[in-house]
Amino acid sequence: MPVDLTKPMQTRDGREVRIYATDGIAPAIVHGAFRETGLWQVCTWLFDGHHPCSGCQNLDLVNVKPRITKDLWVEVSRQYEGCTPIFSLGPRTAKTIALVKVTIDCEEGEGL
């Protein structure tokens, strides 16, 4: 699937990317740079985000999936003999042992 040039991108192997222009001369119409050991390396890509060099797939552009960070509370209770997620912090019963705050940090599409 082609890369969406309007959304955040990185190289296939995870390097940070800056895009300067998307209207260059064909076939390498995307102009920008990628970060290599702390320095920016100038680069061009094809309209679909592929690197022009056939052996450089690690430099292909891919869209960065947004990260999701969510806090939720988990009730540890004798009643359920385990943990149950809760969505309000109302009064707890005598069977509640603890309320534990859990922070989930993951990429979009990882099960949330």
C-alpha positions, 0 to 999 in steps of 0.5 A, a space after each residue: 500500500 502506498 504511503 500517505 504523504 500527508 501523515 507522519 512518516 519514518 523509514 521502514 527500519 524506524 528512522 526519523 524522516 523530514 519531508 521537504 517537498 512532494 512535487 519534485 521531478 519524476 520519478 523521485 518526486 519526494 525530497 527530504 532527509 532521514 536521521 542517521 546516527 544523529 545527522 540528517 542525510 538528504 534523500 529522495 523517494 518515489 511517489 509511493 514512498 519507495 526508495 529508488 534503489 532496489 536494494 534499499 527497502 529499509 529506506 522506504 517510507 512508511 506511515 507512523 501509527 499514532 500512539 494511544 496512551 490511556 489510564 484505567 483503574 483495575 479493581 483487585 477483589 476477593 469476589 472475582 479472584 482476580 482483576 477487573 477493569 473499572 470505569 468509575 471510582 465509586 464506592 468499593 465493597 468490602 471485597 475490594 483489596 486494592 485499586 491499581 492505576 494502569 497506564 497503557 501505551 501502545 500503537 493504534 491497532 494493538 488490541 485497544 
